[in-house]
Amino acid sequence: MPCVGGPGEGTDRGVGRGVGASGSTAAPKASNDDPRRIVSLTLEYIKTNAHRMDYARYRREGLPITSAVVESLIKQFNQRVKGTEKFWTQDGAEAVLQIRAAYLSEDDRAERFHEQRPGGRAAGRNRQKLAA
């Protein structure tokens, strides 16, 4: 069976080739781990999503084509929020994420937050020391 487009081809040419004379990619009635069913489902996915696989155009437009950026951000978030000796309440973590998003948005939300922020005591294990 030919591959689904050559390297850098960036179009859906080749998608569906080798599927069968009828062009049907309906999954055969078989167990979930049957190789024929897996291939059939994979071909159906490729056929359905071929218009999203124009990688050559994405590269020309300077768009990212990997999940590396998102994966890196998740790793960075996990290190900052879930690292050792870090204990966050859900509300506290949500507040940090909201203020970080405000700074990254580069609009006036961060400034408004600091102008309207009520003064409060520190939270966490050291709050008793700070309150004394």
N, C-alpha and C positions, 0 to 999 in steps of 0.2 A: 504494500500500500504506500503511495507517495506521501511525503511529509506535508504538513499543513503550511504551505508557503515556504520559500527558501529564506535564508538568513537575510534580514533587512528588507524583505519583500514588502511588508507593511500593508498588505491588502488581504482580502478574504479569498484570493485565488488559491485553489487547492483545498479549500475547506469543503468537506463532503465527498471528495474523491475517494473512491474505494469503499463507499458505504454500501453499495449494492445497486443492482440495476434499477430498482424502484426509487432509489434515493432515500428510502426510509431508514431512519435511525432509531426506530422504536426498540426499546430494550427488550430482549427476549425474556420470556418468563423463566427465570432461573434464580438460583440463590444469589444473595448479595455479593458473595465472593467469587461468583462465576466470571472468569476472564472475559467471556463474550459480553456479558451484561456490563461489566466495567468499561470495556471498549465502546460499547454502544452508548452508554451514558456520557462518556467523555466526548465522543463525536457530536452528540446532541448539544452538549454544553458549548463546544467550539462553534458549531453552526449557529447557535442562538446568539453567541456573544462575539462573532467575528468582527462586527462593526466597531467593537471596542478594542480591537487588537491591531490598530494601525501604528505600530511602534516606530516605523521609519518617520512618519509625520510627527509623532510625539517628540522624537529626537530632534528633528529639524526645528520644532517650535521651542526647544529647550525645556520640555516638560519632563519631570521625573518618570521613569518607567519601572522603578522598583519600589518596594516597601521599606527600603533601608532607612529613609528619613523618619518615617513613623515609628519603626522599630527602635531607632535610636532615641527618639523622644520618650517612648514608653520606658526604655531602660533608664533614662535620665530621671524621669518622674519617679520610678520605683526606688532608685537610689536616694533621691531627696526626701521622699515621703515615707517609704517603707524601710529605709535603711536600719541598721542596727541601732538600738537605743533610741528609736524614734517611735513615739506613741501618739497617734493622732485620733481625735474623735472624728466622726464623719462630718460634723458641722465645721470643725477646725480645718480639715483638709479641703472642704468645699470652699471655705472663705479664702484660703490661700490660692486655690485654683482660680477663683473669681477675680481676685486682685491681680494675679499674674496675667490673666486674660485682659484685664483692663489696661495694664501697662503695655502689653503687646499690641493692643488695638490702636494705640497712638491717637486716641481721641481724648476728650476731657473727662472720661469716667474715673481715671485714677486720681486726678486732681480733686474731683467732686467727692470721691470717697474720703480723701484725707481732710478736706474741709468739713465734712459732715460727721466724721468718725467720732463717736463718743469716747471719752477717756475711760479706760477700764483697767482692771488689775490683770496681771499676767495669769495665764492658766498653766496647768501642768504641775509637776512635782515640786518646783521651786516657788510656787505661789505663796506658801506660808512664810518663807524667808523674806520675800519682797513685801508682803503685807505688814510685816513686823516693824 
